[in-house]
């Protein structure tokens, strides 16, 4: 079942930390994380919440379990609106502290993480990323072009399920990505997205516009979705994109930036009779950011100097941090050609 990727935990109230830690531990246990890794995860969560309390007066933790083939891991993201870290490299060394503590915080998080990244900006805050793999993380060949997709999908506060969703499939040298937002929110929106994903999985076509037409026919009995399909063709070294509705699509690469316009309509109810794919080459654009309307349409990252050198999840979290509406389901999906 397609649903939110991450669970959001409000970390502004210290009295809630014990419950927060217990719930995150339960997610890891359910995922089958080994005892040694569980202990390390508990330390990471404890250090993240401690840092949020001491330096930022609270914040938010996002927690996800990804079980992609050959790549199973817990992902922890700490987000705050604190003062930022003035001397970031020093702060990553065990024993360094500005709060008269033992100084094990960020150093411990980095040491116990299989993958770690951090971004901090004075007056803006800090995002810390930690991944703990169920087994040893896979090595990625730097000689072969591949597409790395990093999602953050969070349900509307108070809802039991997300009306946003995404799905990725690989076929014949192509990586196909669907990002969908069911009309409204809650279970009926989630049902529409899952029916769209079911159709997407079985669709034999290699044109985003044709795939949208195929999904449209299959989900007529649902409340409908807005959605965008992107196909990364590794042989042609190009990406083709088509969308209906208000999923924002923004491409970037080097000096090139381009916002793609989607067609008006609702997939499953009414779509244009004529739709065409946008074709872009990897040489010009290496990154695609897709956001649902739970993210303000005028998002930008101009002030985030150096953030594109970070893991794409850091960038997705920064967009979520600054531009999420919190009145709807929220999605930021970033695909980068490596």
N, C-alpha and C positions, 0 to 999 in steps of 0.2 A: 504493500500500500504506500502510495506517495503522500507525504505529509511534510510538516516543518522539518528542516534539517537540525535546527538547534532549539534547545530549551533555554529560555531566558530566566535568570535568577536575579532578583533585585538584591544588591549587596550593600544597601545604604543603612540598614538597621543591624547593628552588631548582634543584637539578641536573636536574630534569625540565622546567624552563621552556623550554629550546630545543626539545624534542620537542613540548611543548604548543603553542608558537607555530607550529611547522611543521604540526601536525595541524589547527589552526584555520585557518591560511592555506589548506590543501588544501580544507577545507570551502567556503571562500569562492570559490576557483578553480573548484571543481566547480559552484558555484551560478551562475557566469558573471559575477561581480563584476568591473568594469573595473579596469584597472591602477592608476589614480589612487586609486580607492576602496580597492583592495587595500593600497596603501601606507599610507593613513590607518588602515585596520583594523589593520595590523601595529603601528602606533604606539599605537593604543588598547590592544591586547593587551599590548604591552610596558609601558605605563604601569600597567595594571591589575595585572599580575604584580609589578611593582616596588613598587607601593603595598602589595600583600598581604605582600610580604617585609619591607618596612621598618616598617610600622605594625601589622600584624596577625599576624605570624609564620605566614603561610599562610592558605589558605582554599580556595575552590572557584570555578571558572568554569563557567558553563552557556552553551552555544553552540547556536544553532538557525538554520536557514534556513527562512523561510516564503515560500511562493510562491502566496499568495492572489491571485485575479484582480485585476489592477491595483495590487497591493501586494506587491512582492517585496523582502525585506530579510533581512540577517543580524542576529541579536539576540545580544548579549553581556551576561551578568549576572555580576557579581562579588559573591561572598558571603563575609563573614568574621565571626569571633567576637571581633574585636579590641575595643579600648577605646572605639570610637566617635570621632566628630570633634567636638571641643568648639566650634570656630568654623567652622561649615559654609560660610557665605557667603564668608568670607575664603579658605577652602581652595579655592574654585572659581576664584579669581583667579590667573592666571599669575604666577609669581614668589614665591608664598607657600609656605613650607615650615616644618615643625617638625622636620625630620630633617637639617638642614644640607645639603640638596640644592638643585638649581636651581629647584625648585618648579614644574615643568611638568606634574605629574601630572594632577590632576582637571581643571585648565583645558584641557589638551590633549585629554583625553577628551571634554569637553563641546564643544570647538571642532570636532573632527573627526567628531562624531556628527551624524546627521540628526535623531535624537531622543535626548534625554538626560534622565535623572532619577536622583535619589539620595535615600536615606533612611539616617539614622544616629541611633543612640541610645546615650547614654553607658552603658558597661558591658555593652552588648548586641552592638554591632558595626555594620557598614555594608553596604548593598546598593547597587551602582552598576549602572545600566541604560544600555546604548548600543544604538542601532539604526542600521545603515548600509543605506540603500536602494539597490537595484540601479539604479533610475532615480529621478527626483524623486518624493518621497513625495506621495501624493494629498492634496488639500485636502478637508476634511470640512465640509459645510455645518452651521452651528450653528442653522439655522432648521428643520432636519428631524430628527425623532427617529430615532435608529438604535441598534443594539445593538453594543457593542464587546465582543468575546470574546478574552480573554487566557489562553492555556493554558501550563502547565508539566507535561510528561509525561516521566518519566525511568525508564529500565529498571532492574530490580534489579541491583545491582553483581555483575559476573561473568557476566551473561547477554548473549546476542548480540542479543536483540530484546525488545521490551516487550509484556507481556500486558495493559497498559492502553492505551486509545486513545480518541480523540474525533473527531467529524465534525460539520461545520456545513453546512447547505444552506438556500438562500433560495427560497421559493415563494409566489407570490400574496400578497405583503404580510406574509409570515411568515418568521421566522428559526427554523429547527429545529436543535436541538442534541442529539446523543447522546453520553453519556459511558459507556464500557463497560470492564469489568474481566473478562478471561477467567479461568476458574478456574485456580488455580495461577499459574505464570509460564513464560516461555520460549516456544518456537515453537508449541506446541499451544494455549497461551493466546492468542498473537498471531493464530493462524488463526481461533479462535472470534470474536475481536473483528473481524477483517476480514470474516468471513462476515456478522456482524451489521451492519457498515457497508454491505456490499453490499446487504443486504435493506433497510436504512434508506433508502438512495439511491432504491430503486425503489418504496418504500411510498407509496401515494397518500393516506393518511389524514391528518387534521389533529387527531386526538386522541392525546395521548401514550400513554394506556392502549391504544388500538387499534393504535398503532404497535408497542408492546411485544408484543402478541398476534401481530401480523404477523411480527415478527422471530423470535418463539418458534417459529413453525411452520417457518421457513426454516433454523434452525440446530440442528435436532434431532440431526444427525449429528456435531456438534462436542461438546467437553467442556462447553460452555455458558458463559454470562456472567452477571454481575450488571450492571445498567445503569439509567440514568435518562435520560428524554427530557424536554426542556423546549421549549415552542413559544412564541415571543414574537410575539404578534399585534399588528402595528403599527397596524392600523385600530381594533381594540377597545381598544388600549392596556392589554393584559393579558398575563400569562404563565400557561400551563397546564403542569403538571408531574406526572409519574408515574414511579415507580421500583420495581424489584424487586431486593432484595438490599442489600448494605451500602455503596452509594455515599451518602455524607452530603450533604444538601442544606440550605443555610442561606440564607435571604433576609434582606435588611436594607434600610432606607431611613428616613432621618430618625430618628425615635424608635422605629420599628418594627423588631423582629427576630423571626424565626420559623424554627424548625427543622422540616423536613417529614419525616414518617416514611414509609419505603418499605415495600412489601409483602414478606413472606417468600417465598423461592423462588429458583429458578435459571432464567433465561431459556434456553430450549432443552431443559429437562428437566421442571421443574414450576413452574407459576405459578398464582395464585389464579383461580378461575372468575369471580370478580367483582372488577373493579378500576375505580376512578374517578380522574379528574384532580383535582388541586388547582388552583384558580383564584385568582390574585392580580392586583391592578391596579397599574399603574405608579405611580399616585398614592401608593400605600402602600409599595411596595417597588421600589427601582431597581437592586438588586444581588443576584446569585445566585452563591454559591460552592459548587462541587461537588468533593468529594474522594473518591478511592478509599481502600481500607483500608490502603494503604501510608502514609497519613497518619493519625496518632492521632486517634481519634474526638472527643476532648475538646479539640480545637484552639480557640484563642481569640486575639484580637489586642487585648485591653483595654489591655495595657501599651504598645502601639505608638502613642503619641500622635501625631496628625497624619498617620498613614500613609494614610488614606483620601483625602487630597489628592494622593497620588502616583499615577502610572500603575498600573493594576491588576496589571501584571506584578511590580511591587515588592511589592505585597501578597501575590501568589501565592508569590513567592520567600521572603517572611518566614514564611509558613505552612510552606513546605517546609523552611526552615532550622531552625525550632523544633520541628516535629512529624513529620518524616519518619522512618519506621522503619528504612530502609536494609536491610530483610530481604525486601522485596517491590518490585514496580513501584509507582511513586508518581505520583499525578496531582492537580493543583490546577487547576481550570478556573474562571475568574471571568468572568461576563457582567454588564455594566453598561449600563443604559439611559441614553443621553445625550440 
